[in-house]
Amino acid sequence: MNKIKAAVLGATGTVGQRFIQLLDHHPFFEITALAASEKSVGKKYGDIVQWKLDTLIPDRLANMIIQPCEPSLDARVAFSGLDSYVAGEIELAFASKGYAVVSNSKNYRMAEDVPLVYPEINADHLALIDVQKKNRGFKDGFIVTNSNCSIMAFLNIIHVLDRDFGVDKMTAVTMQAISGAGYPGVASLDVLGNVVPFVGGEEEEKIRTEPLKILGKLNHHRIELSKIIISPSVNRVPVLDGHLAAVSVKLKNKTTVEDIKERLREFKSIPQELELPLAPKRPIIVHEAINRPQPRLDIHLEKGMAVSVGRIRPCEVLDFKFTCLVHNTIRGAAGAAVLNAELLYAKKLL
């Protein structure tokens, strides 16, 4: 079958590298262009990138010349791992020129006409693409986004609880890996042997607001935001990969720990039904061991695309509490975007 041509914007960064790793030999997409900042343009990718992953750079891409982030690339899909300070203008330019922009950047996540998609939860929000095209005068182009990496740790779990029992309010205390800050990221003197009780980039605001859009209902081409109240506290910890969250929830209806576990284990959704290449067979993995999940042991389950949850138990303040984990640069970033693109492909929107 003919693969769809894909460009990676911000190809030298942490998320860009994950895009390259995940798209190499992908059944739907073929990387035909790599783009990055001015200082990298005109150079071979392998000569300029500070590759930080545990696989080798694909030979074909190592020899590919980096191009400017301008909408003249030979591609239909533009996977954006751009920093937010440049992503807004560039992504809009690509969409206006007919590219399908699949973005990990924050700039358009909360725009009313841009789908903020977690495929297991709100695939129907892709209907906003038509609204976006009409509003912005796009012909073939559009922007689709995925969420902040840290909410990926708990959002699918909250979706199941909200669907089955109703979620009234919740708290989330995150312990976020240093890779979430990109490279070179957090200074070693700040984080080694330490915990930093703050993550920049309006992290807590994103955790408080983005789930409300994803969990919201599509009604007459608009999203009615969820009413769940979320109180987040974020921390940067000396872990390389993997965002952990300690969550407590207040439910609207009564249930039991065993019932919650069963419903989480049984959960499947559209990506699993469509058998999308990157879709985890088990979107939520429930751990029984009292000391799981752990980043070192569990982030690579289902090729880094599953969410792990454990220590599900009654909460003395709210109703239930648990600990959950996500691989922040795979399911939490590049993997989420690639899964969104696979969904677009399956829905014949590319």
C-alpha positions in Angstrom: 0.0 0.0 0.0 1.1 3.6 -0.6 2.2 5.2 2.6 1.3 8.8 3.5 4.2 11.2 3.4 5.1 12.7 6.7 7.3 15.5 8.0 8.6 15.9 11.5 8.8 19.4 12.7 11.3 20.0 15.6 13.0 16.8 14.5 16.1 17.3 16.7 14.3 17.7 20.0 13.2 15.1 22.6 9.7 14.6 21.1 11.0 14.9 17.5 13.4 12.0 18.2 10.5 9.9 19.5 8.5 10.7 16.4 11.4 9.4 14.3 11.7 6.2 16.4 8.0 5.5 16.2 7.5 6.3 12.5 10.4 4.3 11.2 8.9 1.4 9.3 5.4 2.5 10.2 2.7 0.8 8.1 0.7 4.0 7.4 3.4 6.7 7.3 6.8 7.4 5.7 9.0 10.2 6.8 9.9 12.3 3.8 11.1 15.5 5.5 12.8 16.5 8.7 12.6 20.1 9.8 14.2 22.0 12.6 15.5 25.4 13.7 17.7 27.6 11.5 21.0 26.5 13.1 20.3 22.9 11.9 19.0 23.6 8.4 21.2 22.3 5.6 23.0 19.7 7.7 22.6 16.0 7.8 20.3 14.9 10.6 22.8 12.4 12.0 25.5 15.1 12.1 23.5 17.6 14.1 21.1 15.7 16.4 22.1 14.8 20.0 20.3 11.5 19.9 19.2 10.4 23.3 17.2 7.2 22.7 18.1 3.6 23.2 17.8 2.7 19.5 20.0 3.7 16.6 19.1 6.6 14.3 17.6 4.9 11.1 20.3 5.1 8.4 18.0 6.7 5.8 17.1 9.5 8.2 20.6 10.0 9.5 21.6 11.1 6.0 18.5 13.2 5.4 19.1 17.0 5.1 17.3 19.1 7.6 14.9 21.7 6.1 13.4 24.9 7.5 10.0 24.7 9.3 8.2 26.2 6.3 5.1 24.8 4.6 6.9 23.7 1.4 7.9 20.2 2.6 7.0 17.2 0.6 4.5 15.7 3.0 0.7 15.4 3.7 1.1 15.1 7.5 3.3 17.3 9.7 4.1 15.8 13.1 4.9 18.7 15.4 7.3 18.4 18.3 8.0 22.1 18.2 8.5 24.2 21.4 5.5 26.2 22.2 7.2 29.5 21.7 7.5 28.9 18.0 4.8 26.2 17.4 1.8 28.6 17.1 2.8 30.5 14.0 4.4 27.5 12.3 1.6 25.1 12.8 -1.0 27.6 11.6 1.1 28.3 8.5 1.2 24.5 7.7 -2.5 24.0 8.3 -3.4 27.0 6.1 -1.3 25.5 3.3 -3.1 22.1 3.4 -1.1 20.0 5.8 -2.7 17.8 8.4 -0.8 19.0 11.5 -0.7 16.5 14.3 0.7 18.4 17.2 2.2 17.7 20.6 2.5 21.4 21.4 0.2 23.3 23.7 -0.7 26.3 21.6 -4.0 25.1 20.1 -5.1 22.5 22.6 -7.8 24.7 24.2 -8.9 26.4 21.0 -12.7 25.8 20.6 -12.4 24.5 17.0 -9.3 22.3 17.5 -9.7 18.7 18.6 -7.8 17.8 21.7 -7.8 14.0 21.3 -7.2 11.0 23.5 -8.4 8.3 21.0 -9.7 5.9 23.7 -11.9 8.7 25.1 -13.1 11.2 22.6 -12.5 10.1 19.0 -15.8 11.8 18.1 -14.2 15.2 18.8 -12.5 14.8 15.4 -15.8 16.2 14.0 -14.4 19.6 15.0 -12.0 19.4 12.0 -14.9 20.5 9.7 -15.7 23.4 12.1 -12.1 24.4 12.1 -11.8 24.4 8.3 -14.9 26.5 8.0 -13.8 29.0 10.8 -10.3 29.4 9.5 -10.7 29.1 5.8 -8.6 25.9 5.5 -9.3 23.8 2.5 -7.4 20.5 3.2 -5.3 21.4 6.2 -6.2 21.2 9.9 -4.7 20.9 13.4 -5.2 18.1 15.8 -3.5 18.0 19.2 -2.8 15.7 22.1 -2.8 16.6 25.7 -0.1 17.5 28.2 2.0 14.5 29.1 1.3 14.4 32.8 -2.5 14.0 32.5 -2.0 11.0 30.3 -1.1 9.1 33.5 -4.6 9.4 34.9 -7.0 10.6 32.2 -8.1 7.2 30.8 -8.7 5.9 34.4 -10.8 9.0 35.2 -12.7 8.5 32.0 -13.7 5.0 33.0 -14.7 6.1 36.5 -16.6 9.1 35.2 -18.4 6.9 32.6 -19.5 4.3 35.1 -19.8 6.1 38.5 -19.5 9.8 37.8 -16.5 11.8 39.1 -17.2 14.9 41.1 -13.7 16.1 42.0 -10.2 14.9 42.2 -6.7 15.7 43.4 -3.5 14.7 41.5 0.0 15.0 42.8 2.5 14.3 40.0 6.1 13.1 40.1 7.4 14.0 36.7 10.5 12.7 35.0 13.3 15.0 33.8 12.9 14.0 30.2 9.6 16.0 30.3 11.8 19.2 30.4 13.5 18.3 27.1 17.3 18.4 26.6 19.4 19.7 28.3 16.4 20.2 30.6 16.7 20.5 34.4 20.2 21.2 35.7 21.7 18.2 37.5 22.6 20.3 40.5 18.9 21.2 40.9 17.4 17.7 40.6 19.9 15.1 41.6 19.2 13.9 45.2 16.3 16.3 45.2 12.6 16.9 44.4 11.6 20.3 42.9 8.0 21.1 43.8 7.3 23.1 40.6 7.2 22.4 36.9 7.2 25.4 34.6 5.1 26.1 31.5 1.8 26.5 33.4 1.8 22.8 34.1 -0.8 22.9 36.9 -3.2 25.0 34.8 -2.9 22.4 31.9 -3.7 19.6 34.3 -6.7 21.5 35.7 -8.2 22.5 32.3 -7.2 20.1 29.5 -9.0 17.0 31.0 -12.3 19.0 31.0 -12.1 19.4 27.2 -11.2 15.8 26.5 -13.9 14.5 28.9 -16.4 17.0 27.6 -19.3 16.2 25.3 -19.6 17.2 21.6 -22.8 19.1 21.2 -23.8 20.9 18.0 -20.1 21.3 16.9 -19.0 22.6 20.3 -17.5 21.0 23.3 -19.4 21.2 26.6 -16.6 21.0 29.1 -16.7 18.4 31.9 -17.6 19.8 35.3 -15.0 17.7 37.2 -13.0 19.8 39.7 -9.3 19.0 39.6 -6.7 20.2 42.2 -3.2 19.4 40.9 0.3 19.7 42.5 3.3 19.0 40.4 6.9 17.9 41.2 10.0 17.3 39.2 11.9 14.2 40.3 15.2 12.6 39.4 13.8 9.9 37.2 14.7 9.7 33.5 11.4 8.7 32.0 7.9 8.1 33.4 5.4 10.5 35.0 3.8 9.1 38.2 0.7 10.5 39.8 -1.0 9.9 43.1 -4.7 10.6 42.6 -7.7 10.8 44.9 -11.3 10.9 43.5 -14.7 11.7 44.8 -17.4 9.7 43.0 -21.1 10.5 42.5 -22.2 6.9 42.9 -21.0 4.1 45.2 -18.8 1.3 44.2 -16.0 -1.0 45.5 -12.3 -1.4 44.9 -12.8 -4.7 43.2 -15.5 -3.3 40.9 -13.1 -0.5 39.9 -10.3 -2.9 39.1 -12.6 -5.1 37.0 -13.8 -2.2 34.9 -10.4 -0.8 34.3 -9.0 -4.2 33.3 -11.9 -4.7 30.9 -11.7 -1.3 29.2 -11.2 -1.3 25.5 -12.1 1.4 23.0 -11.9 2.5 19.4 -8.2 2.2 18.8 -8.3 -1.4 20.0 -11.4 -2.2 17.9 -9.7 -0.7 14.8 -6.4 -2.5 15.7 -4.4 0.6 15.1 -0.7 -0.2 14.9 0.3 1.7 18.1 -2.8 1.0 20.1 -2.1 -1.0 23.3 -4.0 -4.2 23.5 -4.5 -3.3 27.2 -4.9 0.4 27.5 -5.0 0.2 31.3 -2.9 -2.3 33.2 -4.0 -2.9 36.8 -1.2 -4.0 39.2 -1.9 -6.0 42.3 1.6 -5.8 43.8 1.6 -3.2 46.6 4.7 -1.5 45.3 3.7 -1.0 41.7 3.6 0.8 39.3 7.2 1.9 39.1 8.8 3.9 36.3 11.8 1.6 36.0 9.7 -1.6 35.8 6.5 -0.5 34.0 6.9 2.4 31.6 7.6 0.1 28.6 4.6 -2.1 29.0 2.6 -2.4 25.7 5.6 -0.6 24.0 5.2 2.4 26.3 1.6 3.0 25.2 -0.3 1.6 28.2 -1.2 3.4 31.4 -0.4 1.5 34.6 -2.4 1.8 37.8 -2.0 0.3 41.3 -2.6 0.7 45.0 -6.3 1.3 44.3 -7.8 1.6 47.8 -10.4 3.6 49.8 -9.5 7.3 50.5 -10.1 8.7 54.0 -10.8 12.2 52.6 -12.5 11.5 49.2 -13.7 8.1 48.1 -10.8 6.2 46.4 -7.1 6.8 45.7 -4.6 5.2 43.4 -1.1 5.6 41.9 -0.8 5.7 38.1 2.1 5.9 35.6 2.7 6.8 31.9 5.7 6.9 29.7 5.9 10.7 29.2 7.6 10.8 25.8 5.8 7.9 24.3 2.1 7.7 25.4 2.5 11.1 26.9 3.8 12.8 23.8 5.0 11.4 20.4 3.1 8.1 20.8 -0.1 10.0 21.6 0.3 12.1 18.4 1.1 9.1 16.2 -1.9 7.3 17.6 -4.0 10.3 16.7 -2.6 10.2 13.2 -3.4 6.5 12.9 -7.0 7.3 14.0 -7.2 10.1 11.3 -6.0 7.6 8.8 -8.5 4.9 9.8 -11.3 7.5 9.7 -10.2 8.5 6.2 -9.4 12.1 7.2 -6.0 12.3 5.6 
